[in-house]
Amino acid sequence: MEDKSSGSARSRNIRQQRITDYVVKKGQASAAELAELTGVSVMTVHRDLDELARRGLLRKYRGGVSAQPSTVFESNTEYRLNAHVEAKAAIAREALRFVEPGMSILLDDSTTALALARLLHEVTPLTVATNYLRAIDVLKHVDDLRLIALGGDYSPTHDSFLGMPCLEAVERLTVDATFVSTSAMNSEMTYHQEPEIVMVKRAMLASAGIRVLLMDSSKVPRTALHRLAEVEDFHHLVIDSGVSKYVLSELADQTNVTLAEV
């Protein structure tokens, strides 16, 4: 029987997160298998799979679905908020060391940058610009902090503002530092599967004097469809202790690495 709450955006996001987790863990699954897992109809599962395939998270084929080789997700915000929470908190705590009172900074629409936003009250006064609605909600309550909300075309999937208006807003800024994350990285290159996200992140990097990359170890080593920037283009990388020593050594050859213990 169809879940009565499946029509709501929240229940759909939670269900799609469960489907994605399951497929990534198993490698592939049938629509019937996923319908049994989630308690909704096969037709509803197919709609979910169409959406997940459109966003590049899963690969749909006749009779089922498989995980993309590069599936490290910068996808719907419900998924990201519940993934690798402890690692992101540890990364944010280390990243805070690069923020000093009086600075101007840019935060992208990653949940790792959101974890940093929650700590910024400790180092005010600050000027902070971001296109992430959840970060705006956190920062609007912080005393002695000038908040610049970067508008544009609202994306419900990312809960952020994107498109040409956002790009133009970023390009008009010059900040002391920018803090970004992305969906995949190997020892030389960072990647993302969505071109509109890549464009905004590149603009943020170009607007900053100091570029700080925030990455949890689940994203390394991975690749995705679009190249974002070379690892050596970042002044600092903050990554959690789940990364292998070999990969960590390769990354340290490209940039300054700060390890966050989890």
DACOR-V191887 format. One record per residue. N is the residue number from 0. RES is the residue in one small letter. PSI is psi in degrees with one decimal (* if undefined). D_CENTER is the distance of its C-alpha to the mean C-alpha in Angstrom with 1 decimal. Layout:
N/RES/PSI/D_CENTER  N/RES/PSI/D_CENTER
This chain:
0/m/142.5/33.9  1/e/133.3/31.0  2/d/124.1/28.9  3/k/-25.1/30.2  4/s/6.2/26.8  5/s/-15.7/25.0  6/g/-19.0/25.4  7/s/150.0/23.1  8/a/-40.3/19.5  9/r/-46.5/18.5  10/s/-34.1/20.6  11/r/-43.9/19.3  12/n/-43.7/15.7  13/i/-42.7/16.9  14/r/-43.7/19.1  15/q/-33.4/16.7  16/q/-42.3/14.4  17/r/-41.9/17.8  18/i/-46.7/18.8  19/t/-46.1/15.7  20/d/-43.3/16.1  21/y/-46.3/19.8  22/v/-40.7/19.7  23/v/-39.9/17.3  24/k/-41.6/19.8  25/k/-22.2/22.9  26/g/-37.7/22.0  27/q/164.7/23.6  28/a/155.7/25.2  29/s/160.1/27.6  30/a/-39.0/27.3  31/a/-39.5/30.1  32/e/-41.0/28.5  33/l/-31.6/25.3  34/a/-40.7/27.6  35/e/-38.2/29.4  36/l/-44.0/26.3  37/t/-15.3/25.0  38/g/20.9/28.4  39/v/174.8/28.1  40/s/159.6/30.1  41/v/-36.1/29.5  42/m/-42.5/29.3  43/t/-40.6/26.4  44/v/-42.1/24.6  45/h/-37.9/25.3  46/r/-41.7/23.7  47/d/-43.1/20.5  48/l/-36.5/20.6  49/d/-43.0/21.3  50/e/-43.4/18.1  51/l/-36.5/16.0  52/a/-38.9/17.8  53/r/-36.4/17.5  54/r/0.9/13.7  55/g/16.9/14.2  56/l/-38.7/13.2  57/l/163.3/16.8  58/r/116.7/20.1  59/k/138.8/22.9  60/y/171.5/26.5  61/r/114.7/29.9  62/g/-7.1/30.1  63/g/-160.7/26.6  64/v/150.3/23.1  65/s/163.5/21.5  66/a/139.9/18.1  67/q/143.7/16.8  68/p/-30.3/17.4  69/s/24.2/14.0  70/t/86.1/12.3  71/v/115.7/9.1  72/f/130.9/6.9  73/e/74.3/4.3  74/s/-133.7/7.3  75/n/148.4/9.2  76/t/-29.5/8.4  77/e/-40.1/11.2  78/y/-49.3/9.9  79/r/-35.3/6.7  80/l/-24.0/9.1  81/n/6.5/11.5  82/a/127.1/10.0  83/h/46.7/11.2  84/v/-44.9/12.1  85/e/-41.0/14.8  86/a/-43.2/13.1  87/k/-37.7/10.5  88/a/-40.6/13.6  89/a/-40.2/15.6  90/i/-42.7/13.3  91/a/-40.5/13.3  92/r/-41.5/17.1  93/e/-38.5/17.7  94/a/-27.8/15.7  95/l/-23.1/17.9  96/r/-19.7/20.8  97/f/1.1/19.8  98/v/127.5/20.2  99/e/150.2/23.9  100/p/138.7/25.7  101/g/-9.1/26.4  102/m/159.6/23.4  103/s/132.8/21.4  104/i/155.9/17.6  105/l/137.3/14.7  106/l/133.3/11.3  107/d/-169.7/8.4  108/d/30.7/6.5  109/s/152.8/3.6  110/t/-18.4/5.5  111/t/-41.7/6.8  112/a/-32.0/8.3  113/l/-39.9/9.4  114/a/-37.1/11.2  115/l/-41.1/12.8  116/a/-35.9/13.9  117/r/-13.9/15.8  118/l/-8.0/17.8  119/l/-17.8/18.8  120/h/-17.5/22.0  121/e/-15.3/23.4  122/v/26.7/23.6  123/t/159.6/24.8  124/p/147.7/26.1  125/l/157.9/23.1  126/t/124.6/21.9  127/v/128.6/18.2  128/a/137.0/16.8  129/t/154.0/13.5  130/n/6.6/12.6  131/y/118.9/10.6  132/l/-36.3/13.3  133/r/-36.1/12.5  134/a/-38.2/12.6  135/i/-43.2/15.8  136/d/-36.1/17.2  137/v/-45.8/16.9  138/l/-21.8/18.3  139/k/-15.6/21.1  140/h/-2.8/23.0  141/v/126.4/23.1  142/d/150.5/26.5  143/d/35.6/27.1  144/l/121.4/23.8  145/r/120.7/23.7  146/l/125.8/20.8  147/i/113.4/20.1  148/a/119.6/18.2  149/l/109.2/17.1  150/g/-177.5/18.3  151/g/-153.5/18.2  152/d/119.8/17.8  153/y/131.1/16.1  154/s/109.1/13.7  155/p/-33.0/14.1  156/t/-44.0/11.5  157/h/-9.9/8.6  158/d/41.9/11.1  159/s/174.6/11.1  160/f/132.0/13.7  161/l/-164.6/13.8  162/g/-176.6/16.9  163/m/-43.6/19.9  164/p/-38.2/20.5  165/c/-45.0/17.1  166/l/-46.1/17.7  167/e/-36.4/21.2  168/a/-42.0/20.3  169/v/-43.7/18.1  170/e/-19.2/20.9  171/r/-4.3/23.4  172/l/151.6/21.9  173/t/116.8/22.7  174/v/164.4/21.0  175/d/-40.4/21.6  176/a/149.2/18.1  177/t/143.2/14.5  178/f/115.7/11.5  179/v/157.1/8.4  180/s/171.6/5.8  181/t/178.8/5.4  182/s/-16.4/6.1  183/a/153.7/9.7  184/m/142.3/12.4  185/n/-164.9/16.1  186/s/-10.0/18.7  187/e/-26.5/19.1  188/m/147.5/16.2  189/t/152.5/12.5  190/y/161.5/11.4  191/h/149.1/9.4  192/q/-6.7/11.2  193/e/117.3/11.3  194/p/-34.4/13.7  195/e/-30.3/13.3  196/i/-41.9/9.7  197/v/-43.7/11.4  198/m/-42.8/14.2  199/v/-43.2/12.7  200/k/-40.8/10.9  201/r/-40.2/14.3  202/a/-40.1/16.2  203/m/-41.2/14.5  204/l/-39.7/15.4  205/a/-21.6/18.8  206/s/-2.3/19.5  207/a/145.9/19.1  208/g/-38.5/21.8  209/i/129.5/19.6  210/r/119.0/16.2  211/v/125.2/14.2  212/l/126.9/11.4  213/l/115.5/9.5  214/m/129.5/9.0  215/d/153.6/10.0  216/s/-15.5/12.9  217/s/-17.6/11.9  218/k/4.8/10.2  219/v/135.3/13.6  220/p/127.7/15.8  221/r/166.3/14.2  222/t/163.6/14.4  223/a/-178.2/13.1  224/l/-44.0/15.2  225/h/136.2/14.6  226/r/135.7/15.1  227/l/-63.9/13.1  228/a/155.9/15.3  229/e/148.2/17.5  230/v/-37.2/16.7  231/e/-13.1/20.0  232/d/-15.7/18.9  233/f/140.0/16.9  234/h/-31.9/19.4  235/h/145.1/17.5  236/l/127.3/15.1  237/v/120.7/14.3  238/i/150.9/13.8  239/d/167.4/15.1  240/s/2.4/18.6  241/g/-9.8/17.7  242/v/146.9/17.7  243/s/154.0/21.1  244/k/-35.4/23.7  245/y/-49.0/24.3  246/v/-40.0/20.8  247/l/-40.1/20.6  248/s/-41.4/23.9  249/e/-40.1/22.8  250/l/-37.3/19.8  251/a/-20.9/22.3  252/d/-17.2/24.4  253/q/-30.1/21.9  254/t/175.4/20.6  255/n/120.9/21.2  256/v/129.4/19.4  257/t/125.6/19.0  258/l/127.5/18.9  259/a/117.6/17.7  260/e/132.2/20.0  261/v/*/18.8
